[in-house]
Amino acid sequence: MPFTLIKGEFVPEAGKPDGDSMRFRPVDPTPLFMLKRRGRQPKINQTNGTIQLRFEGIDTMESKAADPFSSDATKSNLELCGVPDGTGTAPGYILTNQIGPNGRPIAFVYSGTTTEPDGASIFLEGEQLKESVNYKQLELGHSYPLYYDTLFFSLRQVLTEAVTKARSSGLNVWGADLTNSGANYSGPDSLLTMPPIFPKLWRRLEKYSRDSDTMNPNRLDEFEEYMESIREERVLILSETKSTGFDDIIEVSNNTINLEYMPEDIVVVSI
């Protein structure tokens, strides 16, 4: 399946950019309304003409998570998009083939210009993928991989190469990551200082800590029950070619939590 090329400009001041999202103003929004939708229609701001992008294949630390990892990822994203100060605009373009559940294009993001016509159908291959902001965030160790089953196998392979190199060099999040070795949780405040873990897991912990049904949010005694109470999220484990629930690959021992598999070994099944 090809991607649609959409030209425009990055407008960080129109929103609150982070390490894997940015406001984008398309030159012509028409192609966005022709994309496959997994929920609502493209959510374009009627005042400034911008739309929030969701970067394909990557996931950075939440803004509430421990510094400097989330702030460094945001700074890197701004620099790669050509708006290092977070002000003004910069030309760019995206390659996308779908609108996510929240009305955001799920996209590979590029700074600068291209000679390809706006709205062109592009078959994305490895070398062009490596020029994307998505790939570079992984390459620099500012992002974790987050793969959905809508992402092509060949593209996942290229992204995983960047992840493997960044981890082996201990770059940024990988110098402190505890996703698989185990992170200690001791309540809501501990999430603010916890070393980096897979952001999807961090978000589950954060929601658990705020859930009104959690009797003792300072311990993980109820975490398994909490995960069973929310909507099940299915994942594929590539190394074992099996399907299971995301909750089934989380291990909890006392107040230590970890994933059983490397992030790049996990593919989330889209709904």
C-alpha positions, 0 to 999 in steps of 0.5 A: 500500500502506498503513502500519500505525500502531503506538503505543508509547514510545521507550526509548533506554536499552534499546539504543544509539541513533544517528541513524537507529535507536532502541529502541521499546516497542509498546503492543501488539506483535501488529500487528508479527507481521502485517507483511510480512517480508523475513527473520526475525520481529520481534525483540522483547526478551523482557526489556523488550519493546522492538524496534530500529527502522530508520528508512525512507529515511535513513542517518546517519554511522556512530558510528566516523566523523568527529565531530561528524557522527555524534554530532550526528545521534544528539543530534538524533534523541534530541531529535526523539523527545522523549528529549534526555538519552537517558534515560527514555521518551517517547511515540511511534508508527511507520508501518511496512509491513514487517519488515527482514531483521534483524527490525526494523520499517522505519518512519517515526517520530513523537514524541508521540501521535495520535488514530488507533487503534493498529493502524490502516491509514494511507495516508501522504502528503506533509504527514504525512511531513514531521512524521516524524523521518525527514524532519526528520533530512534537513531538518536535514542530519544524514542522507543519503537511502537509498532502497530500491525498496520506498519509494513514488515519491511519498514519495521525492520529498518526502524528496528535497526536504528533501535538496536544501534542506539541501544548498543551505544547506550544513547539517551533513554537506552542509557537508563532504560529499565523496561525489561530489567524492572523498574521500581514503583512506589506510588504516583510520585515515583512516576515523576522520577522513574528511569525510562521504561516503555511509554505504553507501560508507563501510561498504564502505571500512571492511569492505575495510580489515578484510578478511583478504584485503586485502594492503595495506589502506592503499591502494585498489588492491584495492578493485575486486576486493574489491567484485567478491568480495562479494555484488552489490548492484543499484541503480537510477539514477533519472536514467537509468532504468537498473539496475546494480551498486553497485560499478559507480557507484563511481570509484577513482583512486589513493587517491581514491574517489567515487560517480558519482551523487547519493545521492538518484538511487540506489535500492537493489534489495531482496533 
